[in-house]
Amino acid sequence: MKKIYGAVLIVSISLFALSCKKDKVEIETLSKAGEEFYFGEKVPVWAGTRGDLRNLSYSWTATGGTFDGWRTQDLYENLWIAPTKVGEYTVTATAKDGKASASRSTTMKVTRYFFDDFQSSFTFDGNGWAQSNTTIVENTDSDKDKARVELTSNGTSGPNIRRTLNLAELKIPFSISAKFGWKTFFRANQAITVSVYFVQPSANPTYPYMREIRWEIWPTVNPATTDNYQIRYETFVPANASSSKFSVAGAALPDPQPLISPVKGKKTELAIANGAEKTISISIDAANVMHAYIDGVLWFQSNGYKDWVAFAKTKYPGLEDPVVKEFRIAFPAKANNNETPTTLTVNSVYINNDGTILK
């Protein structure tokens, strides 16, 4: 009798152990699409779970940011939207089936206002980048120095790549750096234009405001004999369609002053050969001083904007500080439909809003 009881007890314990093992839920992995993130970036996160998966549901929490969870909150995957402040945040997934539950966390590191090394094959799939009049080739690579996007003009209308900057309000100080070049063919005597556009202020809509900073580079002309750059900014009075003014040497306030003298000139460092790329940065610091770097070397500092805004705020009380709305790189269209098209390459774009000047 004792032997029978013992055998039954052993079988019961074994069945109970198997039942417990079956009921156990374990999240083995919690993965994320990347290691560093920018303000407002939408980041896929997903759990790898072991156990009886038939009746599982999930819940998600985070110490910062939000979830685009109306579609995925109860599923093993979710879309985390990064907050608009640098820092480290924790995302936690919890799996439960009514009998057991398990949780796992991962750290989400938000490092700057924006960056893109063009390593993803989804660059133009609704994540903020747009383009016009181009044919796109995305050369993805785990090595960010090799990854790039190639944009080829596909007609006689002006091609460009652009990024709307509405992830968070981007005010002075800001710093923008981009690495770009061209390959195969570049239309003769034409420019690559790097622009920063600003929002039209909502208050005092008749006041002049800064609408664009524009840096034009003629990469293939000979800088020993021909001007190969022009850098200036545009002011605009909304109530007057003909009021657009670009900075020129000798302009009088409140017209925009030149950011650099001469506004247009020769710079050997701005010559770009076939297949080569240059890193160009534009910054305005907290004191409203503009800085420009080429491949990490300071080209100039300018009080052009500082002087204009100081005068304008005296003349126009309540003049609002500028807010950046878009970054854009434009390049030559075809001269005619039979011409070989120009190809622009872009390796990276970085934007800071913490006062750090990119080089």
C-alpha positions in Angstrom: 0.0 0.0 0.0 2.8 2.4 0.9 4.5 1.6 -2.4 1.3 2.3 -4.4 0.8 5.6 -2.5 4.5 6.5 -3.1 4.1 5.8 -6.8 0.9 7.9 -7.0 2.6 10.7 -5.1 5.6 10.7 -7.5 3.3 10.8 -10.6 1.3 13.7 -9.0 4.4 15.7 -8.3 5.6 15.1 -11.8 2.4 16.2 -13.4 2.3 19.3 -11.2 5.8 20.2 -12.2 5.0 19.7 -15.9 1.9 21.8 -15.4 3.9 24.6 -13.7 6.5 24.4 -16.5 3.7 24.6 -19.1 2.1 27.6 -17.3 5.4 29.5 -17.0 5.8 32.5 -19.3 9.2 34.0 -20.0 10.2 37.0 -22.1 13.6 35.9 -23.3 14.4 39.0 -25.4 13.2 42.6 -25.8 14.6 44.0 -29.0 14.6 47.5 -30.5 15.4 49.0 -33.9 18.6 50.8 -33.1 20.8 51.9 -30.1 20.5 55.7 -30.2 17.4 57.7 -31.0 16.4 61.3 -31.8 13.6 63.5 -30.5 10.2 62.1 -31.6 11.7 59.1 -33.4 9.2 56.2 -33.8 11.1 53.1 -32.7 9.8 49.5 -33.2 10.2 47.4 -30.0 9.3 43.7 -29.8 9.4 40.8 -27.3 10.5 37.3 -27.8 8.5 35.1 -25.4 8.7 31.4 -24.4 5.8 29.4 -23.0 2.2 28.8 -23.9 1.6 31.6 -26.3 -2.0 30.9 -27.2 -3.7 33.2 -24.7 -0.9 35.8 -24.1 -1.5 39.5 -24.0 1.0 42.2 -23.4 1.2 45.5 -21.7 3.9 48.2 -22.2 5.2 51.0 -20.0 8.0 53.6 -20.4 9.7 56.1 -18.1 9.6 58.6 -20.9 8.0 59.0 -24.3 4.8 57.5 -25.5 3.5 54.5 -27.5 1.6 54.5 -30.7 -0.3 51.7 -29.0 -3.9 51.9 -30.2 -3.0 49.1 -32.7 -0.3 47.2 -30.8 -0.7 47.8 -27.1 -1.8 44.2 -26.4 0.6 42.6 -28.8 4.2 41.4 -28.6 5.4 44.4 -30.6 4.9 48.2 -30.1 6.0 51.5 -31.5 7.8 53.7 -28.9 7.8 57.5 -29.6 11.0 59.1 -28.1 10.6 62.1 -25.9 12.0 65.5 -26.8 14.7 65.6 -24.2 18.1 63.9 -24.2 18.4 61.1 -21.7 18.1 57.4 -21.0 14.6 55.9 -20.7 13.3 52.4 -19.8 10.7 50.5 -21.9 9.2 47.5 -20.2 7.0 44.8 -21.8 4.9 42.4 -19.6 3.4 39.2 -21.0 0.5 37.5 -19.2 -1.9 34.7 -19.9 -4.2 34.8 -16.8 -2.1 32.3 -14.9 1.4 33.6 -15.1 3.2 36.8 -16.2 6.8 37.9 -17.0 8.4 41.3 -17.7 11.6 42.4 -19.4 13.0 45.9 -19.8 15.4 47.7 -22.2 17.2 51.1 -22.1 16.3 53.6 -24.8 19.0 56.3 -25.3 17.9 59.6 -26.8 21.0 61.5 -27.8 20.1 64.6 -29.9 17.4 66.6 -31.7 17.9 64.6 -34.9 20.4 62.5 -36.8 20.3 60.2 -39.8 23.2 58.1 -41.1 21.0 56.6 -43.9 21.6 53.0 -42.7 17.9 52.1 -43.0 16.1 51.0 -46.1 13.0 52.8 -44.8 14.4 56.3 -45.0 11.6 57.7 -47.2 8.8 55.6 -45.8 6.9 58.2 -43.9 9.6 59.0 -41.3 10.0 62.7 -42.1 12.3 62.8 -45.2 10.9 63.9 -48.5 12.3 64.5 -52.0 11.2 66.1 -55.2 12.1 65.3 -58.8 14.6 62.5 -58.0 15.2 58.8 -58.5 16.4 57.3 -55.2 19.0 54.6 -54.5 19.4 53.7 -50.8 22.8 52.2 -50.1 22.3 50.7 -46.6 25.3 49.4 -44.6 26.0 48.5 -41.0 29.0 50.9 -41.3 27.6 54.4 -41.1 30.6 55.8 -43.1 29.6 53.6 -46.1 25.8 54.0 -45.9 24.3 56.8 -48.0 21.4 57.8 -50.1 21.9 58.6 -53.8 19.4 61.0 -55.5 19.5 61.4 -59.2 17.6 64.2 -61.0 15.0 62.8 -63.2 13.8 65.8 -65.1 14.1 69.5 -65.8 12.5 70.6 -62.5 14.7 71.3 -59.5 15.5 68.2 -57.4 16.0 68.2 -53.6 16.0 66.2 -50.4 14.4 67.8 -47.3 13.5 67.2 -43.7 10.6 68.9 -41.9 11.9 69.8 -38.4 8.7 69.7 -36.3 9.7 66.9 -33.9 10.1 69.7 -31.3 10.5 73.4 -31.6 14.0 74.2 -33.0 15.1 77.6 -31.9 18.5 79.3 -31.5 20.9 77.9 -30.5 21.0 75.2 -33.2 23.6 73.5 -35.2 23.2 71.5 -38.4 25.9 69.3 -40.1 25.6 67.4 -43.3 28.0 65.2 -45.3 27.3 65.2 -49.0 28.9 65.1 -52.5 28.2 63.9 -56.0 29.1 61.0 -58.3 29.3 60.1 -61.9 28.1 63.4 -63.4 27.5 67.0 -62.2 25.9 69.6 -64.4 28.6 72.2 -65.3 28.6 75.6 -63.5 25.7 74.6 -61.3 25.4 74.7 -57.5 24.5 72.4 -54.5 22.3 74.6 -52.3 22.1 73.9 -48.5 19.2 75.8 -46.9 17.6 76.2 -43.5 14.1 77.6 -43.6 12.2 79.3 -40.7 8.6 79.4 -39.6 6.6 82.5 -40.3 5.8 84.0 -36.8 2.1 83.9 -35.8 2.3 87.1 -33.8 2.8 90.5 -35.5 2.4 89.0 -39.0 3.4 92.2 -40.7 6.9 92.2 -39.2 9.9 91.1 -41.2 11.3 87.8 -40.3 14.2 85.5 -41.2 12.9 83.1 -43.8 16.0 81.3 -45.1 19.7 80.8 -44.6 21.2 79.7 -47.9 24.6 78.3 -48.7 25.4 77.7 -52.4 28.4 75.7 -53.4 29.7 75.3 -57.0 31.6 72.0 -56.5 33.2 71.6 -59.9 34.3 75.1 -60.9 38.0 76.0 -60.5 38.2 78.1 -57.3 41.5 79.6 -58.5 39.7 81.5 -61.2 35.9 81.3 -60.4 33.7 82.1 -57.4 32.6 78.7 -55.9 30.5 79.8 -52.9 27.8 82.2 -51.8 26.3 82.4 -48.3 23.5 84.7 -47.4 20.2 84.9 -45.7 16.8 86.2 -46.7 14.3 88.4 -44.8 10.7 88.7 -45.8 7.7 90.8 -44.9 4.6 88.6 -45.2 2.3 91.5 -46.1 4.5 92.4 -49.1 5.1 89.7 -51.7 8.0 91.7 -53.2 9.7 92.3 -49.9 12.1 89.3 -50.1 15.7 90.5 -49.6 18.9 88.5 -49.6 22.0 89.8 -47.7 24.3 91.7 -49.9 27.4 93.7 -49.1 26.5 97.2 -48.1 22.9 96.6 -47.4 21.4 98.9 -44.7 19.3 97.7 -41.8 16.6 96.5 -41.5 17.6 94.8 -44.7 19.7 91.8 -43.9 23.4 92.4 -43.5 26.0 90.0 -45.1 26.8 87.0 -43.1 30.3 87.0 -44.5 32.3 89.5 -46.6 32.5 88.8 -49.4 29.1 87.1 -49.7 30.4 85.3 -52.8 34.0 84.2 -53.3 36.6 81.5 -53.8 37.3 78.7 -51.3 39.5 75.8 -52.4 38.1 73.6 -49.6 34.7 73.7 -51.3 35.8 72.0 -54.5 34.3 68.5 -54.5 35.6 65.8 -56.8 33.6 62.9 -58.3 32.9 60.4 -55.5 34.2 62.7 -52.7 32.1 64.2 -49.9 32.4 67.3 -47.7 31.0 67.8 -44.2 29.4 71.3 -44.0 28.0 72.7 -40.8 25.9 75.8 -40.1 25.3 77.0 -36.5 23.9 79.9 -34.6 25.0 80.0 -31.0 23.1 81.4 -27.9 24.7 84.8 -28.5 23.3 84.8 -32.1 26.8 84.4 -33.6 26.9 82.3 -36.8 29.6 79.6 -37.3 30.5 77.7 -40.4 32.8 74.7 -40.6 34.1 72.7 -43.6 35.3 69.2 -42.8 35.7 70.1 -39.1 37.7 73.2 -39.7 36.3 76.6 -38.8 35.8 78.8 -41.9 34.2 81.9 -40.3 32.2 83.4 -37.5 29.8 86.1 -38.3 27.8 88.8 -36.4 25.6 89.3 -39.5 22.5 87.8 -38.0 23.2 89.1 -34.5 23.4 92.7 -35.7 20.2 92.4 -37.8 18.1 90.8 -35.0 19.4 93.4 -32.4 18.3 96.2 -34.7 15.0 94.5 -35.7 13.9 93.9 -32.1 14.4 97.6 -31.3 12.6 98.7 -34.4 9.8 96.0 -34.1 8.9 95.5 -30.5 7.8 91.9 -29.8 9.7 90.5 -32.8 9.7 86.7 -32.2 12.8 84.6 -32.2 13.1 82.4 -35.3 12.0 78.8 -35.3 13.5 76.4 -37.8 11.0 74.5 -39.9 13.0 72.7 -42.6 16.5 71.5 -43.7 17.0 71.1 -47.4 19.7 70.2 -50.0 19.0 71.1 -53.6 21.0 70.2 -56.7 20.9 70.7 -60.4 18.1 69.5 -62.6 18.7 68.4 -66.2 19.2 71.2 -68.7 17.0 69.1 -71.0 15.5 65.7 -71.0 18.4 64.2 -73.1 21.1 65.4 -70.7 22.9 63.0 -68.3 21.4 63.5 -64.9 23.2 64.8 -61.8 23.5 62.5 -58.8 23.7 63.8 -55.3 25.0 61.6 -52.4 24.1 62.3 -48.8 26.0 60.3 -46.1 24.7 61.9 -42.9 22.7 64.8 -41.3 23.0 65.8 -37.6 21.1 68.5 -35.7 21.7 69.7 -32.2 19.7 72.2 -30.1 21.7 72.0 -26.9 24.2 74.7 -27.7 26.8 72.2 -28.9 28.4 73.4 -32.2 28.7 70.6 -34.8 31.9 70.7 -36.9 
